[in-house]
Amino acid sequence: MQLRRTVTSLLALAVMGIPALTGCGGGEPEESAGDLLARAKTTLDEASSAHFVLTSEGAPETGTLLLGGEGDIARPSSFEGTLDVRALGSTLDLEVVSVDGTVYAQLPFTTGFSVVDPADFGFGDPGALLDPETGISQLLAEAESAELGEERRVDGEVVREVTAELPGELVEQILTSEDPSTPVQARFSIATESGELRRAELTGPFYTAGENATFTVDLTDFGADVEITAPPTG
């Protein structure tokens, strides 16, 4: 009888202790929106290269505009890919290479590359997109009023959304803006395990002041072996 009472008492104590132990143990505190953005910036700044896809919504039918593109960006300052622009009423797929601040494009009706001013086609130097001071990671560094969004699984990895507001002047420097005084709304998607920025969805007056459009940048293949050289011209 004494043994039975002892066992019963021990079981009761164990059961009573479970909630207390559970409450004390817990899990690691949730990473804040600011900390997640900072980790994503560090990860991007440490990447030697990345593949990006740019798409847009809400572009007007006229003007010289950047619509989208796809390519590889590599440190310190190079890019190779295709940029979609609208010029003279037509949509052009320009083969573009940028190396050390010089931008080359294969223009329509030509068979080779020419040195161009990217501003003539509605975009900046794509080779600067990985620059830690002037590139994509500055969007993460300068994000304001950041808040955590939903967490979901995409292509086998867990991705957390962060919503924020970006200074219009900054977005104008990296992409474009017709009203830099107007803040841009951002929605970032960050892989929680690797800290890699997977997507940046930006909404603001990119083409026309007072009218919102959206740019979406998707990033993959961080650190891939990419070699980009300047093409021959002429």
C-alpha positions as CSV (number, residue, x, y, z in Angstrom):
1,M,0.0,0.0,0.0
2,Q,2.8,2.4,0.9
3,L,4.5,1.7,-2.4
4,R,1.2,2.3,-4.3
5,R,0.7,5.7,-2.5
6,T,4.3,6.7,-3.3
7,V,3.9,5.9,-7.0
8,T,0.6,7.7,-7.1
9,S,2.1,10.8,-5.5
10,L,5.0,10.8,-7.9
11,L,2.7,10.5,-10.9
12,A,0.6,13.4,-9.6
13,L,3.7,15.6,-9.1
14,A,4.9,14.7,-12.6
15,V,1.5,15.6,-14.2
16,M,1.3,18.9,-12.2
17,G,4.9,19.7,-13.3
18,I,4.3,19.3,-17.0
19,P,2.6,22.7,-17.6
20,A,5.3,24.5,-15.6
21,L,8.1,22.7,-17.5
22,T,6.4,23.5,-20.8
23,G,6.0,27.1,-20.0
24,C,9.6,27.5,-18.9
25,G,11.1,25.7,-21.9
26,G,9.2,27.3,-24.8
27,G,10.9,27.9,-28.1
28,E,13.2,30.6,-29.5
29,P,11.6,34.0,-29.7
30,E,10.2,34.9,-33.2
31,E,12.6,36.9,-35.3
32,S,11.4,40.5,-35.7
33,A,10.6,42.1,-39.1
34,G,13.7,44.4,-38.7
35,D,16.0,41.5,-37.8
36,L,14.8,39.4,-40.7
37,L,15.3,42.3,-43.1
38,A,18.8,42.9,-41.7
39,R,19.7,39.2,-42.1
40,A,18.4,39.2,-45.7
41,K,20.6,42.3,-46.5
42,T,23.7,40.6,-45.0
43,T,23.0,37.4,-47.0
44,L,22.5,39.3,-50.2
45,D,25.6,41.5,-49.6
46,E,27.7,38.3,-49.1
47,A,26.4,36.6,-52.3
48,S,28.9,36.6,-55.2
49,S,26.1,36.4,-57.7
50,A,22.3,35.9,-58.2
51,H,19.8,35.3,-60.9
52,F,16.9,37.8,-61.1
53,V,13.6,38.1,-63.0
54,L,11.9,41.4,-63.1
55,T,8.2,41.8,-64.1
56,S,5.8,44.8,-64.0
57,E,2.1,45.6,-63.9
58,G,0.4,48.9,-64.8
59,A,2.8,50.3,-67.4
60,P,1.3,52.9,-69.8
61,E,1.1,52.2,-73.5
62,T,3.4,55.1,-74.5
63,G,6.8,56.4,-73.5
64,T,10.2,54.8,-73.0
65,L,9.8,52.4,-70.2
66,L,11.4,49.5,-68.5
67,L,8.9,46.6,-68.4
68,G,10.9,43.7,-67.1
69,G,13.9,41.5,-67.7
70,E,15.9,38.5,-66.7
71,G,19.6,37.8,-66.2
72,D,22.6,37.2,-63.9
73,I,24.2,39.8,-61.7
74,A,27.7,39.3,-60.3
75,R,30.1,41.1,-58.1
76,P,31.6,43.5,-58.2
77,S,29.5,45.2,-60.9
78,S,28.4,43.1,-63.8
79,F,25.2,41.9,-65.5
80,E,24.2,39.8,-68.4
81,G,20.7,39.2,-69.6
82,T,17.7,40.5,-71.4
83,L,15.8,43.7,-70.5
84,D,12.3,44.3,-71.9
85,V,11.7,48.0,-72.7
86,R,9.0,49.9,-74.5
87,A,10.2,52.5,-76.9
88,L,8.7,54.3,-80.0
89,G,5.5,52.3,-79.5
90,S,7.1,48.9,-79.6
91,T,8.3,46.4,-77.0
92,L,12.0,45.6,-77.4
93,D,13.9,42.7,-75.9
94,L,17.4,44.1,-75.5
95,E,20.4,41.8,-74.9
96,V,22.3,43.8,-72.3
97,V,25.8,43.3,-70.7
98,S,27.2,45.6,-68.0
99,V,30.8,45.5,-66.8
100,D,32.4,47.9,-64.4
101,G,29.9,50.7,-65.1
102,T,29.9,50.4,-68.9
103,V,26.6,49.2,-70.4
104,Y,26.4,47.4,-73.7
105,A,23.2,46.6,-75.7
106,Q,22.5,44.9,-78.9
107,L,20.1,47.4,-80.5
108,P,17.4,46.5,-83.0
109,F,18.5,45.7,-86.6
110,T,22.1,45.4,-85.5
111,T,24.3,42.3,-85.2
112,G,26.7,43.4,-82.5
113,F,26.8,45.3,-79.2
114,S,27.1,49.1,-78.7
115,V,27.9,51.1,-75.7
116,V,24.7,52.8,-74.5
117,D,23.3,55.1,-71.9
118,P,20.8,53.0,-70.1
119,A,18.8,56.1,-69.1
120,D,17.8,56.4,-72.8
121,F,15.9,53.2,-72.4
122,G,14.3,53.9,-69.1
123,F,16.6,52.0,-66.7
124,G,19.8,52.4,-64.7
125,D,23.0,50.4,-64.7
126,P,21.9,46.8,-64.0
127,G,25.4,45.9,-63.0
128,A,24.9,47.9,-59.8
129,L,22.1,45.8,-58.5
130,L,24.3,43.9,-56.1
131,D,26.2,47.0,-54.9
132,P,25.7,47.1,-51.1
133,E,25.4,50.9,-51.1
134,T,23.2,51.4,-54.2
135,G,21.7,48.1,-55.1
136,I,18.8,45.9,-54.1
137,S,19.9,45.3,-50.6
138,Q,19.5,49.0,-49.8
139,L,15.7,48.4,-50.1
140,L,16.1,46.1,-47.1
141,A,18.3,48.5,-45.2
142,E,16.0,51.5,-45.7
143,A,12.7,49.8,-45.1
144,E,10.4,51.7,-42.7
145,S,7.4,50.6,-40.6
146,A,8.3,46.9,-41.3
147,E,5.8,44.3,-40.1
148,L,5.8,40.5,-40.3
149,G,3.3,39.0,-42.7
150,E,2.3,35.4,-43.4
151,E,4.6,32.5,-43.5
152,R,4.2,29.8,-46.2
153,R,6.1,27.1,-48.0
154,V,7.3,27.9,-51.5
155,D,9.2,25.3,-53.6
156,G,10.1,23.3,-50.6
157,E,11.3,26.2,-48.3
158,V,9.6,28.3,-45.7
159,V,9.2,31.9,-46.7
160,R,8.2,34.8,-44.5
161,E,6.7,38.0,-45.8
162,V,7.6,41.4,-44.5
163,T,5.6,44.5,-45.5
164,A,7.3,47.9,-45.3
165,E,7.4,51.4,-46.8
166,L,10.4,52.7,-48.8
167,P,11.6,56.2,-49.5
168,G,10.6,57.2,-53.1
169,E,14.0,58.8,-53.6
170,L,15.8,55.5,-52.9
171,V,13.5,53.5,-55.3
172,E,14.1,56.1,-58.0
173,Q,17.9,55.6,-57.7
174,I,17.6,51.8,-58.0
175,L,14.7,51.4,-60.4
176,T,12.6,54.4,-61.4
177,S,9.9,56.8,-60.1
178,E,8.0,59.7,-61.5
179,D,7.3,61.1,-58.0
180,P,10.2,60.4,-55.7
181,S,8.4,62.4,-52.9
182,T,5.8,59.6,-52.7
183,P,6.8,56.5,-50.6
184,V,6.7,53.1,-52.2
185,Q,4.9,50.1,-50.6
186,A,7.0,47.0,-50.4
187,R,6.3,43.3,-49.7
188,F,9.4,41.2,-49.2
189,S,9.5,37.4,-49.2
190,I,12.5,36.0,-47.3
191,A,13.6,32.3,-46.9
192,T,13.7,31.9,-43.1
193,E,16.4,29.2,-43.1
194,S,18.9,30.7,-45.5
195,G,18.0,34.4,-45.1
196,E,17.9,34.8,-48.9
197,L,15.6,37.4,-50.3
198,R,13.3,35.5,-52.7
199,R,11.0,38.3,-53.9
200,A,10.5,42.1,-53.6
201,E,7.2,43.4,-54.7
202,L,7.1,47.2,-55.0
203,T,4.1,49.4,-55.7
204,G,4.4,53.1,-56.4
205,P,4.3,55.8,-59.1
206,F,7.0,54.3,-61.3
207,Y,5.6,55.5,-64.6
208,T,3.1,58.3,-63.9
209,A,2.9,60.6,-60.9
210,G,-0.3,59.8,-59.0
211,E,-0.8,56.4,-60.5
212,N,0.5,53.2,-59.0
213,A,2.3,50.5,-60.9
214,T,4.1,47.4,-59.6
215,F,7.6,46.0,-60.0
216,T,8.3,42.4,-58.8
217,V,11.9,41.2,-58.5
218,D,12.5,37.5,-58.0
219,L,16.0,36.3,-56.9
220,T,17.4,32.8,-57.1
221,D,20.7,30.9,-57.5
222,F,22.7,32.9,-54.9
223,G,26.4,32.3,-55.3
224,A,26.2,30.5,-58.6
225,D,29.4,30.3,-60.7
226,V,28.9,33.2,-63.1
227,E,31.5,34.8,-65.4
228,I,30.6,38.0,-67.3
229,T,32.9,39.7,-69.7
230,A,32.5,42.8,-71.9
231,P,31.4,41.9,-75.4
232,P,33.2,43.2,-78.5
233,T,31.6,46.3,-80.0
234,G,31.3,47.6,-83.5
